[in-house]
Amino acid sequence: MRITIAEAGKHVGEAVEIAGWLYNLRSGGKICFPQVRDGSGIIQCVAVKSALPEELFESLKHLTQESSLIVRGKIRAEARAAGGYEMDLESAEIVQRVPESDPYPITPKEHGIDFLMDHRHLWLRSRRQHSALLVRHEVIKAIRDYFDSHGFILVDTPIFTPAACEGTTTLFEVDYFEDEKVYLAQSGQLYGEATAAAFGKTYCFGPVFRAEKSKTRRHLTEFWMVEPEMAYADLEDVKHVGEELILHVIGRVLENRREDLKILERDVSKLEAVKAPFHRMTYDQAVEKLKSKGSEIQWGSDLGNTDETLVTEDLDRPVMIDRYPAAVKAFYFAPAPDRPDVALGVDFIAPEGYGEIIGGGQRIHELDLLLKRLEEHKLPREAFEWYLDLRKYGSVPHAGFGMGVERFVAWMCGLEHVRETTAFPRMIYRTKP
């Protein structure tokens, strides 16, 4: 019977089969200990010379790293072993032996980040990278479970878009048919507003693209974003849902991925400290706080990476900063009724220097004001006629936000750079492998 390594505890005393790859190997004279990984875990096998055909024992004893093999034997509990179980090997089949003349390139020695990124397709097999992607898996599943259990409907939105959501300066332009130009989507939000008007509460979840020439540790040119949109909702609804979502996801990561966080050497006490209510401040208050800490920020400027880090350095949980200057927000943000120069938008800034993890707010629902904003932002009306229809036919106050998966995963894992939060990252100077 073939099992996964993760299932080993259910088969103590049974003879089973595991298919995987050689992760590591220790050997002595008449015994060797091949460690096998199969994607679900790592198990140490005990191969005794007297219990195996001599040719097989010698093959195992000199097997090369990442060779593929199928091992068979009895599972037994072993408290000292990683994972708590070992296999007493009874037979094995070597599926493919990595040649010694061309060995597996990633060895236990230190490698530079460029080397590791060039070999990303193989680096994924290492324990830290493996754990980071398992945390990502948990984050994505928890996000979907939250929205699915709170009345939101998943509606996919297009990746090819005819118009920009926030202007064209950070968009990738693509040649379409018959000389038509389209863009890779930087957000599904505008379409989300249409689906919310049809279903009430929706979310889209998929890849988005930003042509920002940014080299910071927080940015990728391709990343995944979840974007809920809600009809009959306002800025306070965004704050409520965003806070609930973050707490739900953190809870799931702590519940199901503690072993991976341990491998990543994540200080889980920092995640356990994240409780409701989150801190709240206005943009005005944030500017004053930053100035008191020595920042040269002036009212009217957006918060940069350094500002976001500085404003949260004394906080143990995210802070919601709202009412940014309307001039630094996209055309669709609703202005505050009592102060038109600020927008009804909010950013959730994570502690520990991880920056903005959620950005969103209330949308303009009045047709005349939206037309005015399009003109101010020099956006072509003809490209947004369908979007304007949403204000003509049953327009209501509505709101939503976007949360980038990679930056959130970096926070969960305590990773320095978002490039390790996705299998094959795309950055300004990296499109391979």
C-alpha positions as CSV (number, residue, x, y, z in Angstrom):
1,M,0.0,0.0,0.0
2,R,1.4,3.4,-1.0
3,I,1.1,6.2,1.5
4,T,2.4,9.7,1.9
5,I,4.9,10.6,4.5
6,A,2.4,12.8,6.2
7,E,0.2,9.6,6.8
8,A,3.0,7.6,8.4
9,G,1.6,7.9,11.9
10,K,-1.5,6.1,10.8
11,H,0.4,3.0,9.7
12,V,2.8,2.2,12.5
13,G,3.7,-1.5,12.4
14,E,2.5,-1.8,8.8
15,A,4.5,-2.6,5.6
16,V,3.9,0.4,3.3
17,E,5.4,2.0,0.2
18,I,6.5,5.6,-0.2
19,A,7.5,7.3,-3.5
20,G,9.8,10.3,-3.3
21,W,13.2,11.7,-3.7
22,L,16.5,11.4,-1.7
23,Y,16.7,14.4,0.5
24,N,19.8,13.5,2.5
25,L,21.9,10.4,3.3
26,R,24.1,9.2,6.2
27,S,25.9,6.0,6.0
28,G,28.2,3.7,8.0
29,G,29.8,0.4,7.2
30,K,26.8,-2.0,7.4
31,I,23.9,0.5,7.8
32,C,22.8,3.6,6.0
33,F,20.0,6.2,6.6
34,P,18.4,7.6,3.4
35,Q,16.1,10.5,4.1
36,V,13.2,10.5,1.7
37,R,10.9,13.5,0.9
38,D,7.7,13.2,-1.0
39,G,6.2,16.7,-0.8
40,S,4.2,16.0,2.3
41,G,7.2,15.5,4.6
42,I,10.5,13.9,5.2
43,I,11.1,10.4,6.7
44,Q,14.3,8.7,7.6
45,C,14.7,5.1,6.4
46,V,17.0,2.6,8.0
47,A,18.7,0.3,5.6
48,V,20.6,-2.6,7.1
49,K,23.1,-4.5,4.8
50,S,22.2,-7.9,6.1
51,A,18.5,-7.4,5.4
52,L,18.8,-6.3,1.8
53,P,20.4,-7.7,-1.4
54,E,24.0,-6.5,-1.5
55,E,23.6,-4.7,-4.8
56,L,20.6,-2.7,-3.6
57,F,22.4,-1.8,-0.3
58,E,25.4,-0.5,-2.2
59,S,23.2,1.5,-4.5
60,L,21.4,3.1,-1.6
61,K,24.7,3.7,0.3
62,H,26.0,5.7,-2.7
63,L,22.8,7.3,-3.9
64,T,23.0,10.9,-5.0
65,Q,21.0,13.8,-3.7
66,E,17.5,14.2,-5.3
67,S,17.6,10.8,-7.0
68,S,14.0,9.5,-7.2
69,L,13.1,6.2,-5.6
70,I,10.3,4.1,-4.1
71,V,11.0,2.6,-0.7
72,R,9.1,-0.2,1.0
73,G,9.2,-1.3,4.6
74,K,7.6,-1.1,8.1
75,I,6.8,2.2,9.8
76,R,7.7,2.5,13.5
77,A,7.6,5.4,15.9
78,E,10.9,7.1,16.7
79,A,10.8,10.2,18.9
80,R,14.3,11.3,17.9
81,A,13.5,11.3,14.2
82,A,12.2,14.3,12.3
83,G,8.5,13.8,12.0
84,G,8.5,11.2,14.8
85,Y,8.6,8.1,12.5
86,E,11.1,5.9,10.6
87,M,10.9,3.2,8.1
88,D,12.8,-0.1,8.4
89,L,13.7,-0.7,4.8
90,E,12.7,-4.0,3.2
91,S,13.2,-3.2,-0.4
92,A,13.6,-0.2,-2.7
93,E,13.4,0.8,-6.4
94,I,15.6,3.5,-7.8
95,V,13.6,5.3,-10.4
96,Q,16.2,7.7,-11.6
97,R,19.7,8.2,-10.3
98,V,21.2,11.7,-10.5
99,P,24.6,11.3,-12.2
100,E,27.7,12.1,-10.1
101,S,29.1,13.8,-13.2
102,D,26.2,16.4,-13.1
103,P,25.2,16.5,-9.4
104,Y,22.2,18.4,-7.9
105,P,23.4,22.0,-8.0
106,I,21.9,23.2,-4.6
107,T,24.1,21.7,-1.9
108,P,24.2,22.3,1.9
109,K,26.8,25.1,1.4
110,E,25.9,28.8,1.2
111,H,24.6,30.0,-2.2
112,G,24.1,33.6,-3.3
113,I,20.5,34.8,-3.9
114,D,21.1,35.2,-7.6
115,F,22.3,31.6,-7.9
116,L,19.2,30.4,-6.0
117,M,16.8,32.5,-8.0
118,D,18.4,31.2,-11.2
119,H,17.7,27.7,-9.9
120,R,14.3,28.6,-8.4
121,H,12.7,25.5,-10.1
122,L,15.0,23.4,-7.8
123,W,15.2,25.7,-4.8
124,L,11.5,25.0,-4.2
125,R,12.5,21.6,-2.9
126,S,14.4,23.1,0.1
127,R,12.7,23.0,3.5
128,R,12.4,26.8,3.9
129,Q,11.0,27.4,0.5
130,H,8.7,24.5,0.8
131,S,7.3,25.8,4.1
132,A,6.8,29.3,2.7
133,L,4.7,27.9,-0.1
134,L,2.7,25.8,2.3
135,V,1.9,28.9,4.3
136,R,0.9,30.6,1.1
137,H,-1.4,27.6,0.4
138,E,-3.0,28.0,3.9
139,V,-3.4,31.8,3.4
140,I,-5.2,31.4,0.1
141,K,-7.5,28.6,1.4
142,A,-8.3,30.7,4.5
143,I,-9.1,33.8,2.3
144,R,-11.5,31.8,0.2
145,D,-13.1,30.1,3.2
146,Y,-13.7,33.5,4.8
147,F,-15.5,35.0,1.9
148,D,-17.3,31.8,0.9
149,S,-18.7,31.5,4.5
150,H,-19.7,35.2,4.7
151,G,-22.1,35.4,1.7
152,F,-19.6,36.5,-1.0
153,I,-19.8,35.0,-4.5
154,L,-16.6,34.4,-6.4
155,V,-16.8,36.0,-9.9
156,D,-13.7,35.9,-12.0
157,T,-12.7,39.1,-13.8
158,P,-10.7,39.5,-17.0
159,I,-6.9,39.8,-17.2
160,F,-7.0,41.6,-20.6
161,T,-8.6,45.0,-20.0
162,P,-9.4,47.8,-22.5
163,A,-8.9,50.6,-19.9
164,A,-6.8,51.4,-16.9
165,C,-8.1,51.2,-13.4
166,E,-5.7,53.8,-12.1
167,G,-4.1,55.4,-15.1
168,T,-1.8,53.7,-17.6
169,T,1.6,54.6,-16.2
170,T,2.0,51.3,-14.3
171,L,0.3,49.0,-16.9
172,F,1.7,46.4,-19.3
173,E,0.4,47.1,-22.8
174,V,-0.3,44.1,-24.9
175,D,-0.8,43.9,-28.7
176,Y,-4.3,42.4,-29.4
177,F,-6.0,41.6,-32.6
178,E,-6.2,44.0,-35.6
179,D,-3.8,46.5,-34.0
180,E,-5.9,46.9,-30.9
181,K,-4.1,47.6,-27.6
182,V,-5.2,46.1,-24.3
183,Y,-3.6,46.0,-20.9
184,L,-2.8,43.4,-18.4
185,A,-5.1,44.0,-15.4
186,Q,-3.7,45.7,-12.4
187,S,-7.0,45.2,-10.5
188,G,-10.3,43.5,-11.0
189,Q,-12.1,46.2,-9.0
190,L,-14.0,48.0,-11.7
191,Y,-15.5,44.7,-12.8
192,G,-16.1,43.8,-9.2
193,E,-18.3,46.8,-8.9
194,A,-20.4,45.5,-11.7
195,T,-20.7,42.0,-10.2
196,A,-21.5,43.4,-6.7
197,A,-24.5,45.3,-8.3
198,A,-25.6,41.9,-9.7
199,F,-24.9,39.7,-6.6
200,G,-24.7,42.0,-3.7
201,K,-21.3,40.8,-2.3
202,T,-18.6,39.4,-4.6
203,Y,-14.9,38.8,-4.8
204,C,-12.4,38.1,-7.5
205,F,-9.1,36.4,-6.8
206,G,-6.3,36.1,-9.4
207,P,-3.1,37.4,-10.8
208,V,-2.6,41.2,-11.4
209,F,0.2,43.1,-13.0
210,R,2.0,46.3,-12.2
211,A,4.6,47.8,-14.5
212,E,6.3,49.7,-11.6
213,K,10.1,49.9,-11.9
214,S,10.4,49.1,-8.3
215,K,13.2,47.1,-6.8
216,T,12.0,47.1,-3.2
217,R,11.6,43.9,-1.1
218,R,7.8,44.5,-1.2
219,H,7.2,44.6,-4.9
220,L,6.7,42.1,-7.7
221,T,5.5,42.8,-11.3
222,E,3.0,39.9,-11.1
223,F,1.2,39.0,-8.0
224,W,-2.1,37.6,-6.7
225,M,-4.8,39.8,-5.2
226,V,-8.2,39.1,-3.6
227,E,-10.7,41.9,-4.1
228,P,-14.1,41.9,-2.4
229,E,-16.7,44.4,-3.4
230,M,-20.0,45.1,-1.5
231,A,-23.2,46.9,-2.6
232,Y,-24.9,49.0,0.0
233,A,-21.6,49.4,1.9
234,D,-19.3,52.2,3.1
235,L,-15.9,52.8,4.5
236,E,-16.7,51.3,7.9
237,D,-17.8,48.1,6.2
238,V,-14.4,47.9,4.5
239,K,-12.7,48.3,7.9
240,H,-14.9,45.7,9.5
241,V,-14.5,43.0,6.8
242,G,-10.7,43.7,6.4
243,E,-10.1,43.3,10.1
244,E,-12.2,40.1,10.3
245,L,-10.4,38.7,7.2
246,I,-6.9,39.3,8.6
247,L,-7.7,37.8,12.0
248,H,-9.3,34.7,10.3
249,V,-6.3,34.1,8.1
250,I,-3.8,34.5,10.9
251,G,-5.8,32.1,13.0
252,R,-5.7,29.5,10.3
253,V,-2.0,29.9,9.7
254,L,-1.3,29.5,13.4
255,E,-3.6,26.5,13.7
256,N,-2.4,24.5,10.7
257,R,1.1,25.7,9.8
258,R,3.0,26.1,13.1
259,E,5.6,23.5,12.1
260,D,6.3,25.4,8.9
261,L,6.5,28.7,10.8
262,K,9.1,26.9,13.0
263,I,11.1,25.9,10.0
264,L,11.0,29.5,8.8
265,E,12.2,30.6,12.3
266,R,9.1,32.9,12.5
267,D,8.5,34.4,15.9
268,V,4.9,33.3,16.3
269,S,4.3,35.5,19.3
270,K,4.2,38.4,16.9
271,L,1.3,36.9,15.1
272,E,-0.4,35.7,18.3
273,A,-0.4,39.4,19.4
274,V,-2.5,40.5,16.5
275,K,-6.0,40.9,18.0
276,A,-9.0,43.1,17.5
277,P,-9.5,46.0,17.5
278,F,-6.8,47.2,15.2
279,H,-5.3,50.6,15.7
280,R,-7.0,53.4,13.8
281,M,-5.8,56.9,12.8
282,T,-6.5,59.4,10.1
283,Y,-4.0,60.4,7.5
284,D,-3.7,63.8,9.3
285,Q,-2.8,62.0,12.6
286,A,-0.3,59.7,10.7
287,V,1.5,62.7,9.2
288,E,1.8,64.3,12.7
289,K,3.1,61.0,14.2
290,L,5.7,60.7,11.4
291,K,6.8,64.3,11.8
292,S,7.3,63.6,15.6
293,K,9.5,60.7,14.6
294,G,11.7,62.9,12.4
295,S,10.1,62.2,9.0
296,E,10.1,65.1,6.5
297,I,6.7,64.1,5.0
298,Q,4.4,66.9,4.1
299,W,0.6,66.9,4.0
300,G,-0.5,65.8,0.6
301,S,2.2,63.2,0.0
302,D,1.4,59.5,-0.1
303,L,3.1,57.3,2.6
304,G,6.2,55.6,1.3
305,N,7.7,52.4,2.5
306,T,9.8,54.1,5.1
307,D,6.8,56.1,6.4
308,E,4.7,52.9,6.7
309,T,7.5,51.2,8.6
310,L,8.0,54.2,10.9
311,V,4.3,54.7,11.7
312,T,4.0,51.1,12.9
313,E,7.3,50.6,14.6
314,D,5.7,50.9,18.1
315,L,2.6,48.9,17.2
316,D,1.9,45.2,17.7
317,R,-1.0,44.9,15.2
318,P,-2.0,46.5,12.0
319,V,-3.2,50.2,11.9
320,M,-6.0,51.4,9.7
321,I,-5.1,54.8,8.2
322,D,-8.0,56.5,6.5
323,R,-9.0,59.8,4.8
324,Y,-6.0,60.2,2.6
325,P,-5.8,63.3,0.4
326,A,-8.0,62.8,-2.6
327,A,-5.2,63.8,-4.9
328,V,-3.1,60.7,-4.1
329,K,-6.0,58.2,-4.6
330,A,-7.6,56.8,-7.7
331,F,-10.4,58.6,-9.5
332,Y,-13.1,56.3,-8.2
333,F,-12.7,57.1,-4.5
334,A,-15.6,58.9,-2.9
335,P,-14.8,62.2,-1.2
336,A,-15.6,62.7,2.5
337,P,-18.9,64.6,2.7
338,D,-17.6,66.9,5.4
339,R,-14.2,67.5,3.6
340,P,-14.0,67.0,-0.1
341,D,-10.2,67.3,-0.2
342,V,-9.9,63.8,1.5
343,A,-11.1,60.5,0.2
344,L,-13.1,57.8,2.0
345,G,-10.2,55.3,1.6
346,V,-8.3,53.2,4.1
347,D,-5.0,51.4,4.1
348,F,-4.2,48.6,6.6
349,I,-0.5,48.9,7.5
350,A,1.1,45.7,8.9
351,P,3.6,45.9,11.8
352,E,7.2,44.8,11.6
353,G,7.9,46.8,8.4
354,Y,5.6,44.8,6.1
355,G,3.7,47.8,4.9
356,E,0.3,48.1,3.3
357,I,-1.5,44.7,3.2
358,I,-5.0,46.1,2.4
359,G,-6.1,49.1,0.4
360,G,-9.6,50.1,-0.4
361,G,-12.6,52.3,0.5
362,Q,-15.9,53.7,-0.6
363,R,-16.5,54.2,-4.3
364,I,-18.1,57.2,-6.0
365,H,-21.7,56.3,-6.8
366,E,-22.9,59.6,-8.2
367,L,-22.7,59.8,-12.0
368,D,-21.9,63.5,-12.3
369,L,-19.1,63.3,-9.8
370,L,-17.6,60.3,-11.5
371,L,-17.7,62.1,-14.8
372,K,-15.9,65.0,-13.2
373,R,-13.2,62.7,-11.8
374,L,-12.6,61.0,-15.1
375,E,-12.0,64.4,-16.7
376,E,-9.7,65.5,-13.9
377,H,-7.6,62.4,-14.3
378,K,-7.6,62.8,-18.1
379,L,-9.1,59.3,-18.6
380,P,-11.1,58.7,-21.9
381,R,-14.9,58.6,-21.2
382,E,-15.5,56.1,-24.1
383,A,-13.4,53.5,-22.3
384,F,-15.5,53.8,-19.2
385,E,-19.0,53.9,-20.7
386,W,-19.9,50.5,-19.3
387,Y,-18.6,51.6,-15.9
388,L,-20.7,54.7,-16.0
389,D,-23.7,52.5,-16.7
390,L,-23.4,51.2,-13.1
391,R,-24.2,54.8,-11.9
392,K,-27.2,55.1,-14.3
393,Y,-29.0,51.9,-13.5
394,G,-29.6,51.3,-9.8
395,S,-26.5,53.0,-8.3
396,V,-26.0,52.6,-4.6
397,P,-23.2,53.4,-2.1
398,H,-20.7,50.6,-2.4
399,A,-17.2,49.8,-1.2
400,G,-14.4,47.2,-1.4
401,F,-10.7,46.6,-1.1
402,G,-7.7,44.6,-2.4
403,M,-5.3,42.4,-0.5
404,G,-2.1,41.2,-2.1
405,V,-1.3,37.6,-1.2
406,E,2.5,37.8,-1.5
407,R,3.0,40.7,0.9
408,F,0.6,39.1,3.4
409,V,2.5,35.7,3.2
410,A,5.8,37.5,3.7
411,W,4.4,39.0,6.9
412,M,3.1,35.6,8.1
413,C,6.4,33.9,7.4
414,G,8.6,36.7,8.6
415,L,10.4,36.8,5.2
416,E,12.6,39.7,4.2
417,H,11.6,39.7,0.5
418,V,8.3,38.9,-1.3
419,R,10.2,36.9,-3.9
420,E,10.1,33.8,-1.7
421,T,6.4,33.9,-1.3
422,T,5.5,32.7,-4.8
423,A,6.9,29.8,-6.7
424,F,8.2,31.7,-9.7
425,P,8.5,35.5,-8.9
426,R,8.5,38.1,-11.6
427,M,10.5,41.2,-10.9
428,I,11.8,44.1,-12.9
429,Y,15.0,42.2,-13.9
430,R,13.8,38.6,-13.5
431,T,11.5,36.7,-15.8
432,K,13.2,33.3,-15.6
433,P,12.8,30.5,-14.8
